[in-house]
Every structure is written in C-alpha cells, then in structure tokens.
Amino acid sequence: MTKKYAFLFPGQGAQFPGMMQDIADAFPSARTTLDRISEIAEENIADLLWKSDADTLKRSDRSQLAITAASIVVMAALKEKNIEPAAAMGFSLGEFPALYAAGVLSFEDTVKVVKKRGEIMQRVCESIAAENEGHAPGMAAVIGLPPEKVVEIASSCSGTYAANMNSARQTVLSATAAGLDEAEAKCKAAGARRFIRLAVAGPFHSPLMQKAADEFEKILVDIPFQDPDIPLFSNVTGKKVLKGGEAKKSAVLHLTHPVLWTDEEKVLGSLLTGDISGEWFLIEPGPGKVLSGLWRDSGFADKWTCTPVNTADAVNAL
C-alpha cells in the first residue's frame, strides 16, 4: 500500500537555539536550501538558527523567519528520502510553510512574505506595548475548561477574544491587560485548572492586531497565490482550502481571527478515514513537538500518531 504523509507545521514559540543544524550537516539538499533562504532573505540564516540566543529568537522578526526556514529545511531533507506531503496544514505561522508545501506560494515568496510578516508584527507589538505603558495586551492559555465555555467567558470580558482553539482541554485567549485579569478570575471561578500567561509579544489572532493586518495586506497585493495542489487546511475557516484567492484572503484575516486548529484536525481526520488508497502517516516537520501533543487529543490518535521530525535521526527513522 502506498505511504502518504500529512505535514503539520509548527508555529511561533516552537523555536530553540541550534535547531536543524544536524539535519543541514547530514543532508546536502537541506544545507543548499538553507543557503537559498539566506540569499532571498539577504541575511545569514544559518547564524540565525544556530548562533542566536533564546531571547533573540523570541522576537517575531526573528522567530518567524527562523521557524519557517527550519521547517523548509526539514522538508528538503525529507525529499531526499522521497517523502513529500500529500496533505498539509500549519499552526499559526506554520500555515506559511504549509502554503509552500501545497504549491500555493513559491519558495522565494514564502521567504519574503514571512520576513515581512515578522517585521510588521514585531513593530506593531512594540507600538502596542509603548502605548499601554507596561499594561500591554497579551495571551493566556486556559487549561481544563471546554472550549465553548472559554469562548463564552471571553465574550463576557471587555477586549478579550478566543485566539487559539488548541484542543478539547486547552484554549488560548488574546486580550487587553484588563481583559486578561477579568478572564482569569472568571475562568478560575468556572473551574479552570490553570490560567497561564504566555510570554508572547502581543495579542495574536485577535482584532487587537488589526493594524498589523492592514500593513500585511499591502505586502500581499502583488504576491501570487496559486490553487493548492494537495489538500490544504486553513486556520481561519477550519476547512479545506480550494482556491489561491481564498488562501490570500485568509493570510490577512489570519492576524485578527482565531486559529481553529481542532476543526482542522477533524477535517484532516475525515480525509484520512475516507481515503483507502494509501497508508497515512502524520509528521511535524520543524522545531518542537507541540502539534504532535495536540493531535493526541484529536480523537484520531489511536489510528494515526503524529511524529515530530526535527533531527537527522528522526528523518532517517522514517
């Protein structure tokens, strides 16, 4: 039976210093790919990945380019082993390497767009922080409440939005500083086990990022988005992407709308269940293992596990 692979690309926060160095050393195409990204980005991406400290990599203008480069480098190594995606989706930032994997964005445009996106988001988040004088908006993960309850609580709090629908047990909020305080009190009163303030630069995936969306939309005006050539799933709709124009529109909405990850998992699970033409495998190409963990709560993990692939050993094990 033919092996088929679904690629699930990680997002911002998965980065770590030194990522993918052993893959670039072990696979010639991975190193060549890294050099190509450096040429397009007009900076040394190997140094960004391997010599940057953790604080530097936390910045949106550094992490977004670094994580995207890392995922594309893993893809190059996998291709050496004749492993290519038959379906793709990405969490938040990870949607951009997914767009590349599905043929929606070219290699060069993916690098250029992600670099600009990171710069815009960093600049807007710094502006938000300065305007709020130490009381900047942010994000928090709510653990132990059903997603629908968290959405209900968010709607009752001023300036508070459900930003990431991660799993049946975890939902992330974006909010003003006052909104986070109000939401924390209400979530704990409703029985949340934990309310974890996240160390992020801003209130991602919420209307509080509208200024960044407006700037990013201008960047995309002349960027062609092709129709996907493999099944591709959208954070914004939680559904399969059919047209390049739809993907382009969602790339802008992405900054102000929630990540409907659990919906995407359900649609992917339905695809796997209904396809009898091959044997499916799920892999997480890029830093970290967050998505592999979230997949365990998807309802499909008993039949299909998701494997992180971010070392040379992991690539060779496939």
C-alpha positions in Angstrom: 0.0 0.0 0.0 1.3 3.5 -0.9 2.6 5.6 2.0 1.1 9.1 2.3 2.2 11.8 4.6 0.3 14.7 6.1 2.7 17.5 7.2 1.7 19.6 10.3 3.9 22.6 10.6 4.6 24.2 14.0 4.1 27.9 14.8 5.8 30.7 16.7 7.1 29.6 20.1 8.5 26.2 18.9 11.9 27.7 18.2 15.1 26.8 20.0 18.8 27.8 19.5 20.7 25.4 17.3 17.7 24.0 15.5 18.2 21.8 12.4 22.0 22.0 12.4 22.4 18.3 12.4 19.9 18.0 9.5 21.8 20.6 7.5 25.1 18.7 8.2 23.6 15.3 7.2 21.6 16.2 4.1 23.2 18.2 1.3 19.9 19.4 0.0 19.0 20.8 3.4 22.2 22.9 3.5 21.6 24.0 -0.1 18.1 25.0 0.8 19.3 27.0 3.9 21.8 28.9 1.6 19.0 29.7 -0.8 16.9 31.1 2.0 19.8 33.2 3.1 20.2 34.7 -0.4 16.5 35.6 -0.6 16.3 37.0 3.0 19.6 38.8 2.5 21.0 37.6 5.8 22.8 34.5 7.2 20.0 32.2 8.2 22.4 29.5 9.5 23.7 32.1 12.0 20.1 33.0 12.9 19.2 29.3 13.6 22.4 28.2 15.3 24.0 31.3 16.9 21.0 33.3 18.2 20.2 33.0 21.8 16.7 32.2 23.1 15.8 35.8 23.8 16.6 36.9 20.2 14.6 34.0 18.8 11.6 35.1 20.8 11.2 38.3 18.7 8.6 38.0 16.0 11.0 39.5 13.4 13.5 36.7 14.2 11.3 33.7 15.2 9.0 33.8 12.2 11.8 33.6 9.6 13.8 31.1 11.7 10.9 28.7 12.2 9.8 28.9 8.6 13.4 28.3 7.4 13.7 25.3 9.8 10.5 23.7 8.5 11.5 24.2 4.9 15.0 22.7 5.6 13.3 19.6 7.1 11.2 19.3 4.0 14.3 19.3 1.9 15.8 16.5 3.9 12.6 14.5 3.7 12.5 14.9 0.0 16.0 13.3 -0.2 14.2 10.2 1.2 11.3 10.5 -1.3 9.0 11.7 1.5 6.7 14.6 0.3 3.4 15.9 1.6 0.1 14.5 0.4 -1.7 17.0 2.7 -0.6 20.0 4.7 -1.6 22.3 7.5 0.2 24.6 9.8 -0.5 26.2 13.2 -0.5 30.0 13.1 2.9 30.9 11.5 3.2 27.3 10.4 0.5 28.0 7.8 3.1 29.7 5.6 5.4 26.6 5.1 2.1 24.7 4.6 1.2 27.2 1.8 4.7 26.5 0.3 4.3 22.7 0.7 0.9 22.8 -1.1 2.3 24.9 -4.0 0.3 28.0 -3.1 3.3 30.2 -2.5 6.6 29.9 -4.3 9.8 29.2 -2.4 11.0 32.8 -2.9 7.7 34.4 -2.0 7.3 32.3 1.1 10.6 33.6 2.5 10.0 37.2 1.5 6.4 37.2 2.9 7.3 35.6 6.2 10.2 38.0 6.7 7.9 41.0 6.2 5.2 39.5 8.3 7.5 39.0 11.2 8.8 42.6 10.9 5.3 44.1 10.8 4.1 42.1 13.8 7.2 42.9 15.9 6.8 46.6 15.1 3.1 46.7 15.8 3.6 44.8 19.1 6.3 47.2 20.2 3.9 50.1 19.4 1.1 48.4 21.4 3.4 47.9 24.4 4.6 51.5 24.3 1.1 52.9 24.1 -0.1 50.9 27.1 2.9 51.8 29.3 3.5 48.5 30.9 0.0 47.2 30.6 0.2 45.8 27.2 -2.3 43.2 25.8 -1.2 39.6 25.8 -2.2 36.0 25.7 -3.1 33.3 28.1 -3.7 29.5 27.9 -6.8 28.2 29.7 -6.4 24.6 30.8 -9.2 22.3 31.9 -12.3 24.1 30.6 -14.3 23.1 27.4 -13.6 25.4 24.5 -17.2 26.6 24.3 -17.0 27.7 28.0 -13.8 29.7 27.4 -15.4 31.3 24.3 -18.5 32.2 26.5 -16.3 33.7 29.1 -14.2 35.6 26.6 -17.3 37.2 25.1 -18.3 38.4 28.6 -15.0 40.2 29.2 -14.0 43.5 27.7 -11.3 43.3 25.0 -11.0 39.6 25.3 -11.0 37.0 22.4 -10.6 33.3 21.9 -7.4 33.1 19.8 -6.3 29.5 19.5 -8.6 26.5 19.7 -5.9 24.1 20.5 -7.7 21.1 21.9 -10.7 19.9 23.9 -8.7 20.8 27.0 -6.8 23.9 26.0 -7.9 27.2 24.6 -5.8 30.4 24.3 -7.1 33.9 24.8 -5.8 37.2 23.5 -6.9 40.3 25.5 -6.1 43.7 26.9 -4.3 43.6 30.2 -7.6 44.3 32.0 -9.3 41.7 29.9 -6.8 39.1 30.9 -7.3 39.9 34.6 -11.1 39.7 34.2 -10.9 36.4 32.2 -8.5 34.8 34.7 -10.9 35.4 37.6 -13.9 34.1 35.6 -12.1 31.1 34.2 -10.9 30.0 37.7 -14.3 30.5 39.1 -15.7 28.3 36.3 -13.2 25.5 37.3 -10.2 26.0 35.1 -7.2 24.1 36.3 -4.7 26.6 35.1 -4.6 30.1 33.5 -1.1 30.5 32.1 0.1 34.0 30.9 2.1 33.4 27.8 5.5 35.1 27.1 4.5 36.5 23.7 5.0 39.9 22.1 1.3 40.7 21.6 -2.4 39.7 21.4 -2.1 37.5 18.3 -5.1 36.2 16.3 -7.4 38.9 17.6 -8.9 42.2 16.4 -6.2 43.9 18.6 -3.8 43.1 15.7 -5.8 44.9 13.0 -3.1 47.4 12.4 -0.7 44.6 11.5 -3.3 43.0 9.2 -3.7 46.3 7.4 0.0 46.6 6.8 0.4 42.9 5.8 -2.4 43.2 3.3 -0.4 45.8 1.4 2.6 43.4 1.2 0.5 40.7 -0.4 -1.1 42.8 -3.1 1.4 41.7 -5.8 2.2 38.2 -4.4 0.6 35.4 -6.5 -1.3 32.7 -4.6 -1.9 29.6 -6.7 -4.6 27.0 -6.1 -3.3 24.2 -3.8 -2.1 21.0 -5.5 -2.6 18.9 -2.4 -5.3 19.0 0.4 -4.5 22.1 2.5 -6.4 23.3 5.6 -7.0 26.8 6.9 -6.7 28.2 10.4 -9.2 30.9 9.6 -12.0 28.6 8.3 -11.0 25.3 9.8 -11.8 23.8 6.4 -10.0 22.7 3.2 -8.6 25.5 1.1 -9.9 25.3 -2.5 -8.5 28.4 -4.2 -5.4 30.6 -4.1 -7.6 33.7 -3.7 -9.2 32.2 -0.6 -5.7 31.4 0.8 -4.6 35.0 0.1 -7.6 36.5 1.9 -7.1 34.1 4.9 -3.4 35.1 5.1 -4.6 38.6 6.1 -7.5 37.5 8.3 -5.1 35.1 10.0 -3.7 38.0 12.1 -7.1 39.0 13.5 -9.0 35.7 13.6 -8.7 32.7 15.8 -6.7 29.5 14.9 -9.4 26.8 14.5 -7.0 24.0 15.0 -9.4 21.5 16.4 -11.7 22.0 13.4 -8.7 21.4 11.0 -7.8 18.2 12.9 -11.4 17.0 12.4 -11.3 17.7 8.7 -7.9 16.0 8.3 -9.1 13.1 10.3 -12.1 12.7 8.0 -9.8 12.8 5.0 -7.6 10.0 6.5 -10.7 7.9 7.4 -12.2 8.2 4.0 -9.1 7.5 2.0 -8.4 3.8 1.3 -5.9 4.4 -1.4 -2.9 4.6 0.8 -1.4 4.2 4.3 -1.3 7.6 6.0 1.4 9.0 8.4 1.4 12.3 10.2 4.7 14.2 10.8 5.5 17.5 12.4 8.4 18.9 10.3 10.1 21.7 12.2 11.1 22.6 15.8 9.3 21.3 18.8 6.5 18.7 19.3 3.5 20.8 20.3 1.3 19.7 17.4 2.1 16.0 18.0 0.9 16.6 21.5 -2.3 18.3 20.5 -3.0 15.6 18.0 -3.3 13.1 20.9 -6.5 14.9 21.9 -7.9 14.9 18.4 -9.9 11.7 18.6 -7.8 10.1 15.7 -4.6 9.4 17.5 -5.4 5.8 18.2 -5.2 5.0 14.5 -2.7 7.7 13.3 0.0 9.1 15.5 1.9 12.3 14.7 5.7 12.2 14.9 7.9 15.2 15.4 10.7 15.4 12.8 13.4 17.9 13.8 16.7 15.9 14.0 18.7 13.9 11.4 17.9 10.7 13.4 14.2 11.4 13.1 14.4 12.0 9.4 16.4 8.7 8.9 13.9 6.8 11.1 11.0 7.4 8.6 
